[in-house]
Amino acid sequence: MLPATSKLCAAISYRHLRNMTGLRRQAAVAISQELSRLASHSPGPSTWIHQVRRRSSLLSSRLEEKPFSEMEMSYIKQGEEALQKSLRILEDQDDWKTETVAGNGDKVLSKVLPDVGKVFRLEVVVDQPLDTVYKELVDNMEQMGDWNPNVKEVRILEKIGKDTVITHEKAAATPGNIVGPRDFVSVRCSRRRGSTCVLAGMSTTHGAMPEQEGFIRAENGPTCMVLRPLPGSPSRTRLTWLLSIDLKGWLPKTIINQVLSQTQVDFAKHLRQRLARPV
């Protein structure tokens, strides 16, 4: 059930309540109080996940003047669903198995979920402040193909409010073409709650991007990246990436597992190289 402040914010988006300034003011005060209370604490992993899950529906876009269409609201709800499902997976600390541990401490874990399949979890620390990492992954997402060899192209098909976008991504073929070209249409949402940022997504459909010749339309999600300042070192960022992908086609599970875990390790390496470049 959504918290009371969420219901209050959602109510504002309806036309017949839009002129009730007292309700808008009450919602703004409720959000301010919630965020102030979060900022005064340093929660542990289970606590911050619980807090983000409960408050993820306090969308800034709910207070925008422009109402959303039925289709736009559908995409917003899909993004919210991806976020909630992803955080529930990360919240459960049991049964994760180590796939890879790099020399620099980067680690990939995995577990099998009955309703999702095998998911992968990357845990790394990046020597850059959170805002820098967030800007690269969210504001500059269409440039990812410039620095990540595993990505051929990322293109934004539609923006909905401040927090939700529909994207088309083309994945590069793996060496030796073991896994041929794949593409994805995804809904992505971003949330910032205090010092925690969550970037979540899942596969969707969009009229502007039917299946493309030469690509197998794969599916992802729920998936998310969580960014938090490293405790005691705010100029560094802890990044957690939950990856869930169905590559489709006829591929042995051993190859899929190897490709996906290596993709996460490679991502961390290329992200560091990108952020280390002078602006």
Residue frames as qw, qx, qy, qz and C-alpha x, y, z in Angstrom:
[[0.000, 0.890, 0.457, 0.000, 0.00, 0.00, 0.00],
 [0.394, 0.543, -0.041, 0.740, 1.34, 3.41, -0.88],
 [0.310, -0.318, -0.489, 0.751, 2.17, 5.75, 2.03],
 [0.087, 0.817, 0.502, -0.271, -0.18, 8.63, 2.76],
 [0.085, -0.697, 0.210, 0.680, 2.19, 11.25, 1.37],
 [0.191, -0.053, 0.784, 0.588, 2.32, 9.37, -1.94],
 [0.131, 0.609, 0.777, 0.095, -1.47, 9.31, -2.19],
 [0.038, -0.831, -0.223, 0.508, -1.53, 13.02, -1.44],
 [0.127, -0.489, 0.486, 0.713, 0.94, 13.77, -4.24],
 [0.177, 0.200, 0.866, 0.424, -0.94, 11.54, -6.67],
 [0.118, 0.734, 0.632, -0.221, -4.15, 13.39, -5.91],
 [0.039, -0.701, 0.078, 0.708, -2.64, 16.66, -7.08],
 [0.176, -0.157, 0.716, 0.657, -2.19, 15.30, -10.59],
 [0.173, 0.559, 0.799, 0.138, -5.93, 15.18, -11.17],
 [0.119, 0.447, 0.273, 0.844, -7.45, 18.22, -12.84],
 [0.401, -0.736, -0.383, -0.388, -10.22, 18.81, -10.32],
 [0.674, -0.652, -0.173, 0.300, -7.70, 19.17, -7.47],
 [0.649, 0.295, 0.028, 0.701, -5.10, 21.20, -9.30],
 [0.010, 0.690, 0.028, 0.723, -6.30, 24.56, -8.00],
 [0.702, -0.683, -0.189, -0.071, -6.36, 23.53, -4.35],
 [0.318, 0.716, -0.445, 0.434, -3.23, 25.38, -3.26],
 [0.555, -0.586, 0.446, -0.386, -3.59, 24.20, 0.32],
 [0.981, -0.001, 0.190, -0.031, -3.34, 20.56, -0.78],
 [0.704, 0.585, -0.212, 0.343, -0.27, 21.32, -2.91],
 [0.054, -0.751, 0.455, -0.475, 1.35, 23.12, 0.02],
 [0.788, -0.405, 0.366, -0.285, 0.58, 20.24, 2.35],
 [0.965, 0.228, 0.027, 0.125, 2.13, 17.75, -0.09],
 [0.469, 0.698, -0.325, 0.432, 5.27, 19.85, -0.46],
 [0.365, -0.675, 0.466, -0.440, 5.65, 20.10, 3.31],
 [0.940, -0.180, 0.249, -0.150, 5.19, 16.33, 3.66],
 [0.856, 0.421, -0.117, 0.275, 7.89, 15.62, 1.08],
 [0.174, 0.767, -0.383, 0.484, 10.27, 18.14, 2.64],
 [0.609, -0.568, 0.417, -0.364, 9.85, 16.60, 6.08],
 [0.990, 0.023, 0.137, 0.004, 10.43, 13.08, 4.76],
 [0.719, 0.543, -0.187, 0.391, 13.61, 14.03, 2.88],
 [0.087, -0.773, 0.401, -0.483, 14.96, 16.08, 5.81],
 [0.802, -0.427, 0.343, -0.237, 14.50, 13.12, 8.11],
 [0.954, 0.235, 0.030, 0.182, 16.35, 10.85, 5.65],
 [0.453, 0.727, -0.270, 0.440, 19.24, 13.28, 5.32],
 [0.340, -0.734, 0.415, -0.416, 19.82, 13.29, 9.10],
 [0.869, -0.268, 0.405, -0.096, 20.55, 9.52, 9.21],
 [0.216, 0.565, -0.752, -0.262, 23.17, 7.18, 7.80],
 [0.894, -0.037, 0.220, -0.389, 21.17, 3.98, 7.22],
 [0.423, -0.307, 0.825, 0.215, 22.64, 0.54, 6.68],
 [0.076, 0.082, -0.786, -0.608, 21.97, -1.43, 3.50],
 [0.067, -0.450, -0.888, -0.066, 18.63, -2.95, 4.53],
 [0.028, -0.662, -0.432, 0.612, 17.44, 0.37, 5.93],
 [0.083, 0.460, -0.272, -0.841, 18.21, 2.52, 2.89],
 [0.092, -0.108, -0.856, -0.498, 16.59, 0.01, 0.56],
 [0.074, -0.574, -0.792, 0.194, 13.46, 0.01, 2.72],
 [0.012, -0.643, -0.194, 0.741, 13.41, 3.81, 2.76],
 [0.082, 0.280, -0.532, -0.795, 13.84, 4.17, -0.99],
 [0.079, -0.283, -0.915, -0.278, 11.14, 1.57, -1.65],
 [0.052, -0.649, -0.665, 0.365, 8.65, 3.35, 0.60],
 [0.013, 0.745, 0.093, -0.660, 9.37, 6.80, -0.80],
 [0.328, -0.048, 0.654, 0.680, 9.97, 6.00, -4.45],
 [0.145, 0.645, 0.698, 0.276, 6.41, 7.05, -5.29],
 [0.117, -0.845, -0.191, 0.486, 7.02, 10.62, -4.11],
 [0.596, 0.318, 0.399, 0.620, 7.73, 11.66, -7.68],
 [0.103, -0.429, -0.009, 0.897, 8.62, 15.23, -8.42],
 [0.065, -0.108, -0.652, -0.748, 6.73, 14.79, -11.68],
 [0.139, -0.584, -0.798, 0.056, 3.50, 14.41, -9.69],
 [0.128, -0.720, -0.296, 0.615, 3.72, 18.14, -8.92],
 [0.205, -0.063, 0.468, 0.857, 4.24, 19.25, -12.50],
 [0.407, 0.376, 0.163, -0.816, 1.55, 21.36, -14.11],
 [0.506, 0.290, -0.586, -0.563, 1.36, 19.23, -17.26],
 [0.816, -0.102, 0.445, -0.355, -0.90, 16.18, -16.76],
 [0.142, -0.316, 0.884, 0.316, 0.23, 12.86, -18.19],
 [0.682, 0.125, -0.405, -0.596, -1.67, 10.87, -20.78],
 [0.928, -0.195, 0.182, -0.260, -2.86, 7.35, -20.08],
 [0.887, 0.340, -0.208, 0.233, 0.07, 5.92, -22.07],
 [0.227, 0.655, -0.457, 0.558, 2.59, 8.11, -20.26],
 [0.596, -0.501, 0.392, -0.490, 1.20, 7.05, -16.90],
 [0.997, 0.034, -0.022, -0.067, 1.53, 3.43, -18.02],
 [0.671, 0.481, -0.362, 0.433, 5.25, 3.96, -18.67],
 [0.155, -0.638, 0.444, -0.610, 5.70, 5.73, -15.33],
 [0.838, -0.322, 0.248, -0.363, 4.06, 2.79, -13.55],
 [0.945, 0.232, -0.181, 0.141, 6.29, 0.32, -15.42],
 [0.373, 0.592, -0.452, 0.553, 9.37, 2.21, -14.26],
 [0.466, -0.532, 0.402, -0.581, 8.08, 2.24, -10.71],
 [0.976, -0.094, 0.043, -0.192, 7.41, -1.51, -10.91],
 [0.778, 0.402, -0.343, 0.339, 10.97, -2.13, -12.11],
 [0.036, 0.615, -0.480, 0.625, 12.34, -0.09, -9.22],
 [0.703, -0.408, 0.307, -0.496, 10.25, -1.86, -6.59],
 [0.995, 0.066, -0.068, -0.035, 11.05, -5.34, -7.91],
 [0.603, 0.529, -0.410, 0.434, 14.77, -4.58, -8.18],
 [0.143, -0.587, 0.496, -0.624, 15.01, -3.28, -4.64],
 [0.876, -0.275, 0.177, -0.354, 13.13, -6.27, -3.28],
 [0.926, 0.243, -0.225, 0.182, 15.73, -8.53, -4.92],
 [0.378, 0.555, -0.445, 0.593, 18.64, -6.51, -3.51],
 [0.493, -0.577, 0.289, -0.583, 17.03, -6.40, -0.08],
 [0.975, -0.182, 0.066, -0.112, 17.22, -10.19, 0.20],
 [0.021, -0.786, 0.618, 0.009, 20.82, -10.91, 1.17],
 [0.737, -0.200, 0.640, -0.088, 20.46, -14.72, 1.16],
 [0.825, 0.253, 0.496, 0.096, 21.71, -17.24, -1.40],
 [0.395, 0.878, -0.234, -0.136, 23.99, -14.96, -3.45],
 [0.902, -0.107, 0.250, 0.335, 26.89, -16.90, -4.96],
 [0.152, -0.757, 0.349, 0.532, 30.20, -15.40, -6.08],
 [0.810, 0.560, 0.168, 0.048, 30.75, -15.47, -9.85],
 [0.641, 0.486, -0.095, 0.587, 33.85, -13.28, -10.21],
 [0.422, -0.859, -0.039, 0.288, 36.19, -11.29, -7.97],
 [0.578, 0.721, -0.109, 0.367, 38.62, -8.98, -9.78],
 [0.658, 0.024, -0.346, 0.668, 42.02, -7.99, -8.44],
 [0.035, 0.337, -0.125, 0.933, 40.79, -4.50, -7.62],
 [0.158, 0.142, 0.721, -0.660, 37.93, -5.82, -5.49],
 [0.555, 0.125, -0.235, -0.788, 35.15, -5.60, -8.08],
 [0.247, -0.005, 0.950, -0.189, 32.76, -8.46, -7.43],
 [0.558, -0.006, -0.430, -0.710, 29.95, -10.14, -9.36],
 [0.322, -0.001, 0.858, -0.400, 27.42, -12.25, -7.46],
 [0.447, -0.043, -0.595, -0.666, 24.43, -14.21, -8.75],
 [0.362, 0.076, 0.810, -0.454, 21.31, -16.00, -7.59],
 [0.157, -0.211, -0.807, -0.528, 18.38, -17.80, -9.22],
 [0.355, 0.129, 0.412, -0.829, 14.88, -16.47, -8.60],
 [0.406, 0.302, 0.862, -0.037, 11.78, -18.57, -9.35],
 [0.382, 0.784, 0.456, -0.178, 9.89, -15.82, -11.17],
 [0.147, 0.910, -0.232, -0.311, 12.84, -14.04, -12.81],
 [0.886, 0.367, -0.163, 0.231, 15.61, -16.55, -13.49],
 [0.734, -0.212, -0.128, 0.632, 19.28, -15.91, -12.88],
 [0.037, 0.985, 0.048, 0.159, 20.22, -12.39, -11.86],
 [0.714, 0.141, -0.209, 0.653, 23.67, -10.85, -11.48],
 [0.320, -0.936, -0.140, 0.036, 24.84, -8.27, -8.97],
 [0.604, 0.431, -0.191, 0.643, 27.93, -6.10, -9.48],
 [0.479, -0.850, -0.137, 0.172, 29.50, -4.43, -6.43],
 [0.640, 0.311, -0.036, 0.702, 32.21, -1.82, -7.10],
 [0.268, -0.813, -0.164, 0.490, 33.65, 1.40, -5.71],
 [0.529, 0.647, 0.210, 0.508, 34.35, 4.23, -8.16],
 [0.476, -0.349, -0.171, 0.789, 36.86, 6.96, -7.27],
 [0.004, 0.320, 0.286, 0.903, 34.50, 9.74, -8.30],
 [0.251, 0.118, 0.511, -0.814, 31.77, 11.64, -6.40],
 [0.381, 0.410, 0.815, -0.149, 28.19, 10.47, -6.79],
 [0.366, 0.764, 0.159, -0.506, 27.05, 13.49, -8.82],
 [0.111, 0.588, -0.636, -0.488, 29.74, 12.83, -11.43],
 [0.163, 0.003, 0.977, 0.137, 28.76, 9.17, -11.81],
 [0.355, 0.573, 0.643, -0.364, 25.05, 10.05, -11.88],
 [0.301, 0.732, -0.136, -0.595, 25.57, 12.63, -14.62],
 [0.060, 0.397, -0.814, -0.420, 27.45, 10.14, -16.80],
 [0.121, 0.143, 0.982, 0.023, 24.90, 7.35, -16.40],
 [0.222, 0.665, 0.652, -0.287, 21.72, 9.44, -16.57],
 [0.194, 0.829, 0.013, -0.524, 22.28, 12.84, -18.19],
 [0.181, 0.636, -0.613, -0.434, 24.80, 11.48, -20.71],
 [0.738, -0.003, 0.665, -0.116, 23.29, 8.02, -21.27],
 [0.751, 0.640, 0.115, -0.115, 23.16, 8.49, -25.05],
 [0.252, 0.810, -0.529, 0.014, 26.96, 8.77, -25.06],
 [0.762, -0.383, 0.514, -0.091, 27.47, 5.33, -23.51],
 [0.904, 0.371, 0.178, 0.120, 28.29, 3.81, -26.89],
 [0.328, 0.868, -0.308, 0.209, 31.30, 6.14, -27.08],
 [0.093, -0.661, 0.672, -0.322, 33.06, 4.54, -24.11],
 [0.674, -0.161, 0.671, -0.265, 31.52, 1.11, -23.50],
 [0.159, 0.321, -0.794, -0.491, 32.51, -1.38, -26.26],
 [0.131, 0.228, 0.961, -0.086, 29.64, -3.67, -25.24],
 [0.284, 0.712, 0.482, -0.424, 27.12, -0.99, -26.22],
 [0.434, 0.292, 0.507, 0.685, 26.70, 0.04, -29.83],
 [0.078, -0.378, -0.196, -0.901, 24.09, 2.74, -29.31],
 [0.082, -0.512, -0.728, 0.448, 21.68, 4.17, -26.75],
 [0.035, -0.281, -0.327, -0.902, 18.93, 6.46, -28.02],
 [0.183, 0.307, 0.612, -0.705, 16.16, 8.16, -26.07],
 [0.036, 0.399, 0.776, 0.487, 12.82, 7.61, -27.82],
 [0.304, -0.728, -0.356, -0.501, 10.66, 9.59, -25.41],
 [0.194, 0.104, -0.584, 0.781, 10.98, 11.59, -22.19],
 [0.441, -0.634, -0.549, -0.318, 8.14, 11.59, -19.68],
 [0.503, -0.861, -0.062, -0.042, 8.42, 14.19, -16.95],
 [0.043, -0.856, 0.502, -0.111, 11.72, 14.54, -15.15],
 [0.510, -0.458, 0.712, -0.149, 12.31, 10.94, -14.12],
 [0.765, 0.172, 0.619, -0.046, 11.19, 8.56, -16.88],
 [0.277, 0.594, -0.497, -0.569, 12.55, 7.86, -20.37],
 [0.922, 0.229, 0.302, -0.074, 11.98, 5.22, -23.05],
 [0.076, -0.711, 0.597, 0.365, 15.21, 4.10, -24.70],
 [0.939, 0.336, -0.050, -0.053, 16.39, 1.89, -27.53],
 [0.360, -0.709, 0.590, 0.143, 19.71, 0.17, -26.93],
 [0.861, 0.416, -0.287, -0.055, 21.81, -1.80, -29.38],
 [0.704, -0.561, 0.417, 0.126, 24.30, -4.22, -27.84],
 [0.294, 0.673, -0.629, -0.255, 27.52, -4.92, -29.69],
 [0.947, 0.088, -0.295, -0.096, 28.19, -8.48, -30.82],
 [0.692, -0.624, 0.352, 0.091, 30.55, -10.43, -28.57],
 [0.013, 0.632, -0.710, -0.309, 34.04, -11.44, -29.82],
 [0.089, -0.078, 0.969, 0.217, 33.73, -14.25, -32.32],
 [0.515, -0.095, -0.298, -0.798, 30.04, -13.40, -32.63],
 [0.139, -0.090, -0.956, 0.243, 29.27, -15.99, -29.94],
 [0.123, 0.651, 0.637, -0.395, 26.28, -13.83, -29.03],
 [0.310, 0.432, 0.472, 0.703, 24.99, -11.97, -32.06],
 [0.029, -0.224, 0.043, -0.973, 23.55, -8.44, -32.13],
 [0.188, -0.578, -0.774, 0.180, 20.78, -7.81, -29.61],
 [0.036, -0.365, -0.010, -0.930, 18.64, -4.76, -29.04],
 [0.195, -0.447, -0.763, 0.423, 16.31, -3.65, -26.24],
 [0.169, -0.596, -0.203, -0.758, 13.45, -1.21, -25.79],
 [0.454, -0.282, -0.679, 0.504, 13.35, -0.18, -22.15],
 [0.260, -0.865, -0.170, -0.393, 11.55, 2.13, -19.78],
 [0.573, 0.041, -0.459, 0.678, 13.98, 3.72, -17.33],
 [0.314, -0.887, -0.189, -0.281, 13.33, 5.78, -14.23],
 [0.476, 0.261, -0.463, 0.700, 15.71, 7.62, -11.92],
 [0.515, -0.792, -0.283, -0.164, 15.13, 8.48, -8.26],
 [0.363, 0.373, -0.478, 0.708, 17.24, 10.53, -5.85],
 [0.625, -0.700, -0.285, -0.195, 16.45, 10.21, -2.16],
 [0.552, -0.790, 0.218, 0.154, 18.91, 12.01, 0.07],
 [0.116, -0.692, 0.651, 0.291, 22.36, 10.63, -0.68],
 [0.525, 0.031, 0.842, 0.123, 21.03, 7.56, -2.55],
 [0.458, 0.439, -0.317, -0.705, 20.33, 7.39, -6.29],
 [0.596, 0.102, 0.796, -0.017, 18.48, 4.53, -7.96],
 [0.368, 0.424, -0.465, -0.685, 18.35, 4.02, -11.74],
 [0.549, 0.086, 0.812, -0.179, 15.83, 1.28, -12.58],
 [0.435, 0.383, -0.418, -0.699, 14.44, -0.19, -15.77],
 [0.589, 0.111, 0.797, -0.074, 12.71, -3.02, -17.58],
 [0.148, 0.087, 0.732, 0.660, 11.73, -3.99, -21.11],
 [0.387, 0.546, 0.420, -0.613, 8.73, -2.37, -22.72],
 [0.479, 0.429, 0.615, 0.456, 7.27, -1.71, -26.16],
 [0.026, 0.646, 0.047, -0.762, 7.13, 1.55, -28.09],
 [0.659, 0.652, 0.361, -0.104, 5.47, 2.36, -31.40],
 [0.246, 0.901, -0.310, -0.177, 8.55, 4.23, -32.64],
 [0.021, 0.581, -0.812, -0.052, 10.78, 1.16, -32.39],
 [0.959, 0.055, 0.016, -0.278, 9.42, -2.15, -33.74],
 [0.828, -0.272, 0.407, 0.275, 11.77, -5.12, -34.02],
 [0.184, 0.824, -0.381, -0.377, 14.79, -4.28, -36.19],
 [0.919, 0.371, -0.136, 0.018, 16.22, -6.35, -39.02],
 [0.571, 0.504, -0.500, 0.412, 19.55, -7.90, -38.08],
 [0.097, -0.378, 0.629, -0.673, 18.88, -7.75, -34.31],
 [0.465, -0.362, -0.808, -0.007, 17.25, -10.16, -31.89],
 [0.325, -0.639, 0.036, -0.696, 14.93, -8.23, -29.55],
 [0.474, -0.060, -0.772, 0.420, 16.09, -9.29, -26.10],
 [0.460, -0.754, -0.289, -0.369, 14.41, -8.47, -22.79],
 [0.375, 0.205, -0.586, 0.689, 15.78, -7.02, -19.58],
 [0.330, -0.404, 0.227, -0.823, 14.50, -6.36, -16.13],
 [0.191, -0.978, -0.067, -0.050, 13.88, -5.82, -13.53],
 [0.725, 0.148, -0.151, 0.655, 17.28, -4.15, -13.40],
 [0.171, -0.975, -0.083, -0.111, 18.73, -1.22, -11.51],
 [0.572, 0.289, -0.354, 0.682, 21.87, 0.63, -10.47],
 [0.477, -0.842, -0.247, 0.040, 22.17, 2.03, -6.95],
 [0.467, 0.500, -0.247, 0.686, 24.65, 4.83, -6.25],
 [0.553, -0.814, -0.177, 0.007, 25.69, 5.86, -2.73],
 [0.116, 0.828, -0.467, 0.289, 28.64, 7.81, -1.34],
 [0.725, 0.047, -0.625, 0.285, 31.21, 5.50, 0.22],
 [0.580, -0.792, -0.189, -0.025, 30.88, 5.79, 4.01],
 [0.612, -0.633, 0.137, 0.454, 33.70, 7.94, 5.34],
 [0.358, -0.214, 0.493, 0.764, 34.80, 8.91, 1.83],
 [0.427, 0.675, 0.425, -0.425, 32.14, 11.09, 0.16],
 [0.233, 0.681, -0.426, -0.547, 34.34, 11.73, -2.89],
 [0.060, 0.172, -0.947, -0.264, 33.99, 8.04, -3.83],
 [0.693, 0.042, -0.030, -0.719, 30.85, 6.18, -4.92],
 [0.362, -0.053, 0.928, -0.071, 29.64, 2.66, -4.19],
 [0.554, 0.246, -0.359, -0.709, 27.83, 1.30, -7.25],
 [0.463, 0.044, 0.872, -0.155, 25.57, -1.75, -7.16],
 [0.450, 0.281, -0.449, -0.719, 24.22, -3.02, -10.49],
 [0.609, 0.121, 0.743, -0.251, 21.46, -5.62, -10.56],
 [0.295, 0.365, -0.601, -0.647, 21.34, -7.21, -14.03],
 [0.589, 0.209, 0.753, -0.207, 18.54, -9.44, -15.31],
 [0.351, 0.502, -0.427, -0.665, 18.48, -10.22, -19.04],
 [0.778, 0.224, 0.586, -0.029, 16.86, -12.75, -21.33],
 [0.098, -0.490, 0.537, 0.680, 19.05, -12.71, -24.46],
 [0.788, 0.426, 0.150, -0.419, 16.58, -14.86, -26.39],
 [0.563, 0.580, -0.566, -0.162, 17.75, -17.19, -29.17],
 [0.978, -0.118, -0.171, 0.026, 19.41, -20.58, -28.75],
 [0.215, 0.703, -0.535, 0.417, 22.30, -20.05, -26.35],
 [0.705, -0.178, -0.637, 0.257, 23.75, -22.46, -23.76],
 [0.465, -0.865, -0.170, -0.081, 23.32, -21.23, -20.19],
 [0.743, -0.367, 0.046, 0.558, 27.04, -21.52, -19.53],
 [0.414, 0.319, 0.254, 0.814, 27.77, -19.04, -22.33],
 [0.189, -0.805, -0.313, -0.467, 25.03, -16.66, -21.15],
 [0.649, -0.729, -0.138, 0.171, 26.32, -16.70, -17.58],
 [0.677, -0.167, 0.133, 0.704, 29.88, -16.07, -18.69],
 [0.258, 0.507, 0.318, 0.758, 28.91, -13.24, -21.04],
 [0.302, -0.837, -0.294, -0.349, 26.70, -11.43, -18.54],
 [0.677, -0.659, -0.062, 0.322, 29.13, -11.58, -15.62],
 [0.600, -0.023, 0.218, 0.770, 31.99, -10.44, -17.87],
 [0.106, 0.700, 0.366, 0.604, 29.79, -7.63, -19.22],
 [0.442, -0.876, -0.185, -0.059, 29.44, -6.26, -15.69],
 [0.700, -0.441, 0.120, 0.549, 33.17, -6.45, -14.97],
 [0.464, 0.286, 0.351, 0.761, 33.94, -4.75, -18.28],
 [0.081, -0.852, -0.359, -0.372, 31.38, -2.03, -17.57],
 [0.543, -0.804, -0.061, 0.237, 33.10, -1.08, -14.32],
 [0.643, -0.194, 0.278, 0.687, 36.47, -0.90, -16.06],
 [0.301, 0.460, 0.428, 0.717, 35.23, 1.24, -18.93],
 [0.244, -0.896, -0.330, -0.168, 33.23, 3.52, -16.64],
 [0.586, -0.662, 0.043, 0.465, 36.35, 4.27, -14.60],
 [0.520, 0.032, 0.380, 0.764, 38.29, 5.02, -17.76],
 [0.089, 0.718, 0.460, 0.515, 35.53, 7.35, -18.95],
 [0.379, -0.899, -0.218, -0.010, 35.35, 9.24, -15.66],
 [0.661, -0.464, 0.127, 0.576, 39.13, 9.56, -15.47],
 [0.473, 0.441, 0.340, 0.682, 39.26, 11.54, -18.71],
 [0.128, -0.297, -0.195, 0.926, 39.67, 15.30, -18.31],
 [0.297, 0.744, 0.569, -0.187, 36.49, 17.27, -19.01]]
